[in-house]
Amino acid sequence: MDFEFSADHKLMQSTLRDFGARELAPFYASRDRDADLPRELVRQLGAMGLLAPMVEPRFGGNNLDYVALGIAHEEIARADFNAAYVLLLSALVGAIIARHGDDAQRAAILPSICRGETLAALAVTEPGAGSDAAHVKLNARRDGDHYVLDGEKSSISFASAADGALVMARTGAADSGARGVSAFYVDLNGSGITRTRFKDLGSRAVGRGSLFFDSVRVPAAMRIGPEGAGFVQVMQGFDFSRALIGLMCLGAAGQSLEETCAYVTGRQAFGSTLARFEGVSFPLAEAAVKLRAARLLCYEALWLRDRGAPHGWLAAGCKWWAPELAVEVIHQCLLLHGHFGYSLDLPHQQRLRDVIGLEIGDGTAQIMKLLVAREILGPAARPY
């Protein structure tokens, strides 16, 4: 068992940490507003080979492994949590299309995503179907060489700015559940699509909102995989993306922890540094150990993914524990800065608000615990 990154992984980690500190962190606070991430930033991330890098080179990727993808998410989120959303959605959409699309679809969709020319979204959630994703209602009706889409997708990251989206739509009967859900790649700049933008607590630059489809015609050639296979395709993608989400949250928390350690070792009170007081040092010690443990869980899930080994329940554990832990740690870091921590001038409050969003998005803690329980308890814990 080897817990050490390879030389290439270490080089990637140090390069991205330097890049984040220089190019991303100085602008993190200024992007805490209801305005989309700059498209130049998306293209820059693409030029660095960070968008869907696991895709084959002939379709724009770099054939990077999933551990490397995790490093990228952790380091980018450490500097600018919301910039890491670009990596996350590109990786998830890219992986699904790379695995389930045909060569024509891969050639048409993936290169521009990898280059950062196309900002991709994943449209699963609806007003009445969040965790219950098998019962989406957005309808896709076959009409010759096209499908006609009608309905609403809600709580979609990059709804305000995405160029295209992988959309889950119902092609089967209303009572067909997961077997009636198909996947389509949809140009969001086409006719019949309108968007709204939510006013959110955090991650404002991500532009979460709703997408409305009014008789939107999508070529049948843009259906990804067979009819009725969309739900399974997306759920398989979530297996690895949940570990990436964990690393995003841990990256932000790790940065707050480093900043807080530096602060308490320099701050004088009662004739000594704050670091001398156990009421200060113990919470930081606990945070360091817990973050290390959660980080290893995330990288184990990605290591297993690289080997084609089962990793679903571990990734579900990452998605439950890491965001929850990150919120706890960042909150503690804010408090240890005293009255300074309550200021908008320090980044802890922004990281806290941003990370809270991923306690909800892409699967709540309750759903993740169900997945873990069903794996470790077997059929006895599964629904009839």
C-alpha positions as CSV (number, residue, x, y, z in Angstrom):
1,M,0.0,0.0,0.0
2,D,1.5,3.3,-1.1
3,F,0.1,6.6,0.2
4,E,2.5,8.8,-1.7
5,F,1.7,10.7,-4.9
6,S,3.8,9.9,-8.0
7,A,6.4,12.4,-9.2
8,D,4.0,13.6,-11.9
9,H,1.2,14.0,-9.3
10,K,3.4,16.0,-7.0
11,L,4.5,18.2,-9.9
12,M,0.9,18.8,-10.8
13,Q,0.0,19.6,-7.2
14,S,2.7,22.2,-6.8
15,T,2.1,23.7,-10.2
16,L,-1.6,24.2,-9.5
17,R,-1.1,25.5,-6.0
18,D,1.2,28.2,-7.4
19,F,-1.2,28.9,-10.2
20,G,-4.1,29.2,-7.7
21,A,-2.3,31.5,-5.3
22,R,-1.2,33.7,-8.2
23,E,-4.2,33.7,-10.6
24,L,-7.3,32.7,-8.7
25,A,-7.1,33.5,-5.0
26,P,-6.7,37.3,-5.4
27,F,-10.0,37.5,-7.3
28,Y,-12.1,35.0,-5.2
29,A,-13.8,37.7,-3.1
30,S,-14.5,40.0,-6.0
31,R,-16.5,37.2,-7.7
32,D,-18.8,36.8,-4.7
33,R,-21.6,38.4,-6.7
34,D,-24.4,37.5,-9.1
35,A,-22.2,37.5,-12.2
36,D,-20.9,34.6,-14.2
37,L,-17.3,33.4,-13.9
38,P,-15.2,35.1,-16.7
39,R,-15.1,33.1,-19.8
40,E,-11.4,33.8,-20.1
41,L,-11.0,31.9,-16.9
42,V,-12.9,28.9,-18.3
43,R,-10.7,29.0,-21.4
44,Q,-7.6,29.3,-19.3
45,L,-8.5,26.2,-17.3
46,G,-9.1,24.4,-20.6
47,A,-5.7,25.5,-22.0
48,M,-4.1,24.0,-18.9
49,G,-5.7,20.7,-19.7
50,L,-7.9,20.6,-16.6
51,L,-11.3,20.2,-18.2
52,A,-12.3,16.5,-18.7
53,P,-8.7,15.5,-18.8
54,M,-9.5,11.8,-18.5
55,V,-10.9,11.9,-22.1
56,E,-8.9,10.3,-24.8
57,P,-6.4,12.8,-26.6
58,R,-8.2,12.3,-29.9
59,F,-11.3,13.9,-28.4
60,G,-9.4,16.7,-26.6
61,G,-8.4,15.2,-23.3
62,N,-5.0,14.1,-21.9
63,N,-5.7,10.6,-20.6
64,L,-5.0,11.7,-17.1
65,D,-6.0,9.3,-14.3
66,Y,-8.7,10.1,-11.7
67,V,-6.2,10.7,-8.9
68,A,-4.7,13.5,-10.9
69,L,-8.3,14.8,-11.5
70,G,-8.8,14.8,-7.7
71,I,-5.6,16.8,-7.2
72,A,-6.8,19.4,-9.7
73,H,-10.1,19.8,-7.9
74,E,-8.5,20.1,-4.5
75,E,-5.9,22.7,-5.5
76,I,-8.3,24.9,-7.7
77,A,-10.9,24.9,-4.9
78,R,-8.3,25.8,-2.4
79,A,-7.8,29.1,-4.3
80,D,-11.3,29.7,-5.7
81,F,-14.0,27.2,-4.8
82,N,-16.3,28.3,-7.6
83,A,-13.7,27.9,-10.3
84,A,-13.5,24.2,-9.4
85,Y,-17.2,23.9,-10.4
86,V,-16.0,24.3,-14.0
87,L,-13.7,21.3,-13.6
88,L,-16.4,19.3,-11.8
89,L,-19.1,19.7,-14.5
90,S,-16.7,19.3,-17.4
91,A,-15.4,16.0,-15.8
92,L,-18.9,14.6,-15.1
93,V,-20.4,15.5,-18.5
94,G,-17.2,14.5,-20.3
95,A,-17.0,11.1,-18.6
96,I,-20.6,10.3,-19.4
97,I,-20.3,11.2,-23.0
98,A,-16.9,9.6,-23.4
99,R,-18.2,6.3,-21.9
100,H,-21.7,6.2,-23.4
101,G,-21.6,8.3,-26.6
102,D,-20.6,7.2,-30.0
103,D,-17.5,8.5,-31.8
104,A,-19.5,11.1,-33.7
105,Q,-21.0,12.5,-30.5
106,R,-17.6,12.4,-28.8
107,A,-16.0,14.3,-31.7
108,A,-18.8,16.9,-31.8
109,I,-19.1,17.6,-28.1
110,L,-15.9,16.8,-26.2
111,P,-13.1,18.9,-27.8
112,S,-14.7,22.2,-27.2
113,I,-15.5,21.2,-23.5
114,C,-11.9,20.2,-23.0
115,R,-10.6,23.5,-24.5
116,G,-12.9,25.6,-22.3
117,E,-14.7,27.0,-25.3
118,T,-18.0,25.3,-24.2
119,L,-19.2,25.5,-20.6
120,A,-21.2,22.4,-19.9
121,A,-24.0,21.8,-17.4
122,L,-25.8,18.7,-16.1
123,A,-29.5,19.1,-16.0
124,V,-31.1,16.4,-13.7
125,T,-32.9,18.1,-10.9
126,E,-36.5,19.4,-11.2
127,P,-38.8,21.2,-8.8
128,G,-40.3,17.8,-7.8
129,A,-37.3,15.5,-8.4
130,G,-34.0,16.3,-6.7
131,S,-32.8,13.2,-4.8
132,D,-35.6,11.2,-6.5
133,A,-33.9,11.6,-9.8
134,A,-35.4,8.5,-11.3
135,H,-38.8,10.3,-11.5
136,V,-38.0,13.3,-13.6
137,K,-40.9,14.7,-15.6
138,L,-39.3,16.8,-18.3
139,N,-40.8,15.1,-21.4
140,A,-38.9,14.1,-24.6
141,R,-41.3,13.1,-27.4
142,R,-39.9,11.5,-30.5
143,D,-40.8,13.4,-33.7
144,G,-39.0,11.9,-36.8
145,D,-35.3,12.6,-36.5
146,H,-35.8,14.7,-33.5
147,Y,-37.0,14.7,-29.9
148,V,-39.2,17.5,-28.6
149,L,-38.4,18.5,-25.0
150,D,-40.9,20.2,-22.7
151,G,-40.6,21.0,-19.0
152,E,-38.3,22.5,-16.4
153,K,-35.0,21.8,-14.8
154,S,-34.2,23.5,-11.5
155,S,-31.2,24.1,-9.3
156,I,-28.8,23.7,-12.3
157,S,-25.2,24.9,-11.8
158,F,-24.2,27.3,-14.6
159,A,-27.9,27.6,-15.7
160,S,-27.2,31.3,-16.4
161,A,-24.1,30.8,-18.6
162,A,-23.8,27.2,-19.9
163,D,-23.6,26.6,-23.6
164,G,-24.8,23.1,-23.5
165,A,-26.2,20.6,-21.0
166,L,-26.6,16.9,-20.6
167,V,-30.3,16.7,-19.9
168,M,-32.2,13.9,-18.3
169,A,-35.7,13.6,-19.9
170,R,-38.5,11.1,-19.8
171,T,-39.0,9.1,-22.9
172,G,-40.9,6.3,-21.3
173,A,-44.3,6.2,-19.5
174,A,-44.7,8.3,-16.4
175,D,-44.7,5.2,-14.2
176,S,-41.6,3.7,-15.8
177,G,-39.2,5.2,-13.2
178,A,-35.5,5.0,-14.0
179,R,-36.2,2.8,-17.1
180,G,-38.0,5.6,-18.8
181,V,-35.2,8.3,-18.5
182,S,-32.9,9.1,-21.4
183,A,-29.9,11.4,-21.8
184,F,-29.6,14.2,-24.4
185,Y,-26.9,16.7,-25.1
186,V,-28.8,20.0,-25.7
187,D,-27.5,23.3,-27.2
188,L,-28.8,25.8,-24.6
189,N,-28.5,28.7,-27.0
190,G,-31.2,27.3,-29.2
191,S,-34.8,28.5,-29.5
192,G,-37.4,27.5,-26.9
193,I,-35.0,27.7,-23.9
194,T,-35.3,30.3,-21.2
195,R,-33.3,30.7,-18.0
196,T,-33.6,32.1,-14.5
197,R,-30.9,32.8,-12.0
198,F,-31.4,32.2,-8.3
199,K,-30.2,34.6,-5.6
200,D,-28.1,32.2,-3.5
201,L,-26.3,32.3,-0.1
202,G,-23.0,31.3,-1.7
203,S,-21.3,30.2,-5.0
204,R,-23.0,33.1,-6.7
205,A,-20.5,33.0,-9.6
206,V,-21.8,29.6,-10.5
207,G,-25.2,31.0,-11.6
208,R,-27.5,28.3,-10.2
209,G,-31.0,28.6,-11.7
210,S,-33.7,27.0,-13.7
211,L,-33.9,26.0,-17.4
212,F,-37.3,26.0,-19.1
213,F,-37.8,23.9,-22.3
214,D,-40.7,24.9,-24.5
215,S,-41.0,22.6,-27.5
216,V,-37.2,22.4,-27.9
217,R,-36.2,20.2,-30.8
218,V,-33.1,18.1,-30.2
219,P,-31.7,15.9,-33.0
220,A,-32.0,12.2,-32.2
221,A,-28.3,11.9,-32.9
222,M,-27.8,13.9,-29.7
223,R,-29.4,11.2,-27.5
224,I,-26.5,9.7,-25.5
225,G,-26.8,6.0,-25.3
226,P,-30.0,3.9,-25.8
227,E,-33.4,5.1,-24.8
228,G,-34.1,4.5,-21.1
229,A,-30.4,4.3,-20.1
230,G,-29.9,8.0,-19.0
231,F,-30.5,7.5,-15.3
232,V,-28.0,4.7,-15.0
233,Q,-25.4,6.6,-17.0
234,V,-25.6,9.6,-14.7
235,M,-25.6,7.6,-11.5
236,Q,-22.4,5.8,-12.6
237,G,-20.8,9.2,-13.3
238,F,-21.7,10.4,-9.8
239,D,-19.7,7.5,-8.3
240,F,-16.4,9.3,-9.0
241,S,-17.7,12.9,-9.0
242,R,-18.7,12.5,-5.4
243,A,-15.1,12.1,-4.4
244,L,-14.2,15.1,-6.5
245,I,-16.8,17.2,-4.6
246,G,-15.3,15.9,-1.4
247,L,-11.8,17.2,-2.4
248,M,-13.2,20.5,-3.5
249,C,-14.7,21.0,0.0
250,L,-11.5,19.7,1.8
251,G,-9.3,22.0,-0.3
252,A,-11.3,25.1,0.8
253,A,-11.2,23.9,4.5
254,G,-7.5,23.1,4.3
255,Q,-6.7,26.6,3.1
256,S,-8.7,28.1,6.0
257,L,-6.9,25.8,8.4
258,E,-3.5,26.9,7.1
259,E,-4.5,30.6,7.4
260,T,-5.8,30.1,10.9
261,C,-2.7,28.3,12.1
262,A,-0.6,31.2,10.8
263,Y,-2.9,33.7,12.5
264,V,-2.9,32.0,16.0
265,T,0.8,31.6,16.0
266,G,1.3,35.3,15.5
267,R,-1.6,36.7,17.5
268,Q,-0.7,37.9,21.0
269,A,-3.2,37.7,23.9
270,F,-2.8,37.3,27.7
271,G,1.0,37.6,27.4
272,S,1.4,34.7,24.9
273,T,0.5,33.6,21.4
274,L,-3.0,32.2,20.9
275,A,-1.4,28.9,19.8
276,R,-0.3,28.3,23.4
277,F,-3.9,27.9,24.6
278,E,-5.4,24.5,24.3
279,G,-8.8,25.9,23.6
280,V,-7.3,27.2,20.4
281,S,-4.8,24.5,19.5
282,F,-7.0,21.5,20.2
283,P,-9.7,22.4,17.7
284,L,-7.0,23.0,15.0
285,A,-5.4,19.6,15.9
286,E,-8.7,17.9,15.5
287,A,-9.4,19.6,12.2
288,A,-6.0,18.6,10.8
289,V,-6.5,14.9,11.6
290,K,-10.1,14.8,10.4
291,L,-9.3,16.6,7.2
292,R,-6.4,14.2,6.6
293,A,-8.7,11.2,7.1
294,A,-11.4,12.5,4.8
295,R,-8.9,13.4,2.1
296,L,-7.5,9.8,2.2
297,L,-11.0,8.4,1.8
298,C,-11.5,10.6,-1.3
299,Y,-8.3,9.6,-2.9
300,E,-8.9,5.9,-2.2
301,A,-12.2,6.1,-4.1
302,L,-10.4,7.7,-7.1
303,W,-7.5,5.2,-6.8
304,L,-10.1,2.4,-7.0
305,R,-11.8,4.1,-10.0
306,D,-8.4,4.2,-11.8
307,R,-8.2,0.4,-11.3
308,G,-11.8,-0.3,-12.4
309,A,-12.6,-1.5,-8.9
310,P,-15.9,-0.9,-7.0
311,H,-15.9,2.4,-5.2
312,G,-19.5,3.6,-5.2
313,W,-20.1,3.4,-1.4
314,L,-16.7,5.0,-0.6
315,A,-17.5,7.9,-3.0
316,A,-20.9,8.3,-1.3
317,G,-19.1,8.5,2.0
318,C,-16.9,11.2,0.6
319,K,-19.9,13.2,-0.5
320,W,-21.6,12.9,2.9
321,W,-18.6,13.5,5.2
322,A,-16.3,15.9,3.4
323,P,-18.8,18.8,2.9
324,E,-20.1,18.4,6.4
325,L,-16.6,18.3,7.9
326,A,-15.4,21.3,5.7
327,V,-18.3,23.4,7.0
328,E,-17.4,22.5,10.6
329,V,-13.7,23.3,10.1
330,I,-14.2,26.6,8.2
331,H,-16.7,27.7,10.9
332,Q,-14.2,26.9,13.6
333,C,-11.5,28.8,11.7
334,L,-13.8,31.8,11.4
335,L,-14.4,31.8,15.2
336,L,-10.7,31.5,16.0
337,H,-10.1,34.7,14.2
338,G,-12.4,36.4,16.8
339,H,-14.0,39.7,15.7
340,F,-11.8,39.8,12.6
341,G,-13.3,36.5,11.5
342,Y,-16.8,38.0,11.3
343,S,-15.6,40.5,8.7
344,L,-16.3,40.2,5.0
345,D,-12.7,41.1,4.5
346,L,-11.5,37.6,5.4
347,P,-12.3,34.6,3.2
348,H,-13.7,32.2,5.8
349,Q,-17.2,33.5,5.6
350,Q,-17.2,33.2,1.8
351,R,-15.8,29.7,1.9
352,L,-18.3,28.7,4.5
353,R,-21.2,29.9,2.4
354,D,-19.9,28.3,-0.8
355,V,-19.2,24.9,0.8
356,I,-22.7,24.7,2.4
357,G,-24.1,24.5,-1.2
358,L,-22.4,21.1,-1.7
359,E,-23.9,19.7,1.5
360,I,-27.1,19.8,-0.6
361,G,-26.2,19.6,-4.3
362,D,-25.3,16.4,-6.1
363,G,-26.9,14.3,-3.3
364,T,-27.7,15.1,0.3
365,A,-26.0,13.5,3.3
366,Q,-29.1,11.5,3.9
367,I,-29.1,9.9,0.4
368,M,-25.4,9.2,0.7
369,K,-25.8,7.4,4.0
370,L,-28.6,5.3,2.4
371,L,-26.2,4.3,-0.3
372,V,-23.5,3.4,2.2
373,A,-26.0,1.5,4.4
374,R,-27.3,-0.5,1.4
375,E,-23.8,-1.6,0.5
376,I,-22.7,-2.6,4.0
377,L,-26.0,-4.2,5.0
378,G,-27.0,-5.8,1.7
379,P,-30.5,-6.6,0.6
380,A,-31.9,-6.2,4.1
381,A,-31.4,-2.4,3.8
382,R,-32.8,-2.1,0.2
383,P,-36.3,-1.0,-0.7
384,Y,-38.8,-3.7,-1.7
